[in-house]
Amino acid sequence: MSDDIALVTGASSGLGEAFCRALASRCKRIIAVARRGAALEALAAELAGEVEVIPVVADLASIEGNARTLEALRQRGPVSILVNNAGFGALGPFAESAITAQQAMVSVHIDATINLCRAALPFMREQGGGYIINVGSVLALAPLPGTAVYSATKAFLANFSAVLQEEERPHGIRVQCLCPGLTRTGFHEAEGFSGSGPGEFPEAMWMQPDAVVAHSLAALAHEEVIVVPGEVNQQMAREALQRQLDLV
């Protein structure tokens, strides 16, 4: 992977930043996309000795942000590694939630992902292979009340990734939907996630971003599509699946 070019969204913190660090020694260039320009510049400076990082400041909830990201892919690619990690969430009953925030989740989790996949795939096919990692959530498999749109968008990513892998296998392209659980990224401490921070759940349920990313990259070698890191999360997914089967 030393000659690869990667594009990572949500790259300024959390799992996106961890993916950039993990891929630094394996790529010649990383196109790092996020809303926070200062954080991207700091990451680029830190990794300068290992890899060229191209900061792209873009909000993937907007048409302009998507266009800027697609243009960066065209100009600084083609990419052989695509990590669709950008995302956000909020807790609360759907009927009491602001519709604009729910629609923005659909834009970032679904629209931006399919746009980038569609733009990257022709180049990957031409190169004879590539890797796509769509970051979902264990809630795609085990949804909870208060996460209706968030869980649904992540379930879309799981199904989209599974079908895309079947379609792209003949072209040497591997597709994965990474479905982490509680991860120490700051995601659960953001506004809108009150009551779901580190102090609200047992220590055993939390994983570090670098451990989640390591699990994801290792799973690519085994062609796993739905990847759930951590025993606690795997058990949660199994129990949810069993409950669904019991209803059939």
C-alpha positions, 0 to 999 in steps of 0.5 A: 500500500506504499504507493496508495492515495487515500481519502478520509472524511471526518479526518480532523479527530476521532476515528478519521484522525486515527485512520490517517495516522494508521495509513500514513506509513502505507500511503504516499498521499492522504486527502484529509477532509473535515470542517475544522481547517486548523485541526487538519493543518496540525495533522498535516504538519505532524505527519509531514515526515511520513506522508503528504496530507492534503487538507480539504475543509468541507462540510459534507452536509452541504452541496458546496462541501461535497463538490469541493471534496469531489474536486479534490478527489479528481485533482489529487487522486485517483484514490485506492483507499476511501474511508467514509467516516464523517458523521454525527448524531443526536439523541432524542425521539424523532417526533421531537427532533429538529428535522433539519438536523435529521436531514443533515445526517442523511446528507452526510452519512448517505449522500456524501458516501454514495457520491464519493464511492461513485466517483472513486470506483471507476478509478479503482476498477481501472487500477485493478483494485482498491479499498472502501471503508464505510464507517457505520455503527453497531446501532445499525445492527442493534438500534435503540430508541432515540436514534431513529435516523442515525441508526437507519442511516448506519443500517443503510451503510451496512446494506449498501456495503454488503451489496457493493462488495458483491458487485465489486469483488470481480474488480479486486475491490474490497468494501467494508462497513465498520460498525464500532460501538462506544469509542473515545472520540468525543462523539458522545460528548458533543451537543445533542448527546447529553447522557451518553458520555464516558461516565454513563457506561461501564469502562469495558464498553469503551474502545480507543480509536486506534484499536477500532482502526487496527481491527478494521484494517486487519479485517480487510485482509479477510474480506469481512464486510460487516466488521464489529470490533470488540466482544461487547459490541459483537455480543450486542449485535448477536443478541439484537439479531436473535431478537429479530429472528425470534419475531419471524 
